[in-house]
Amino acid sequence: MDVSLSRQTPAQQDDVARLNVGLDGRPLRLDRLVDERDHHRGSLEAPAQLVEYGDYQCPFCAEALPDVKRMLSLFGDRLLFAFRHFPLVSQHPNAWPAALAAEAAGRQQRFWEMHDHLFSHQHALSHDELRSHALALGLDMTRFERDLGDPGVADKVRRDAISGLHSGVMGTPTFFVDGRRLEGGYRAQELREAIESALEAHGG
């Protein structure tokens, strides 16, 4: 099954009935909790969880990256962070291949290195440039090229994006704290306050 992310689908009625909804009627909670299938930093047992749906060609995602790192440093082992792909292909044609490159790097346990590298090279995401990034990270290039074309890699990106659609995501970055979407766009102070509130709720 293929999904066109250039035509983001509205939430289905059964989703709205099953999940909390926001002020605009979109689902407010994650449709799928963080698990071992996700790329994550920190323990799955951490008292607070932060999930980002992002796009490697999105300038706002790149701007948010230092704040995410600051949150991880500030809250330490009390916070888990997971990144899920949400390439806005109609606006960012290189976001999809960049997501595939990150997943291919993940096959060599280098997802986070590629993740950070892509955000710092947003204007260099052509196929040849992605290959250069993989070389710069010292990846096995034969395996990298093979994994780029692996349907399983594309399926991982697609599953993340579908999860975002069913969780009310319409743009990037979109953050969830303890499974609840932050409404009204991204603001660093609100993100910190939401994490602090989640920790307080867990007694942490």
Secondary structure, 3 states (H helix, E strand, C coil): CCCCCCCCCCCCHHHHHHCCECCCCCECECCCCCCCCCEEECCCCCCEEEEEEECCCCHHHHHHHHHHHHHHHHHHHHEEEEEEECCCCCCCCCHHHHHHHHHHHHCCCCHHHHHHHHHCCCCCCCHHHHHHHHHHCCCCHHHHHHHHCCHHHHHHHHHHHHHHHCCCCCCCCEEEECCEECCCCCCHHHHHHHHHHHHHHCCC
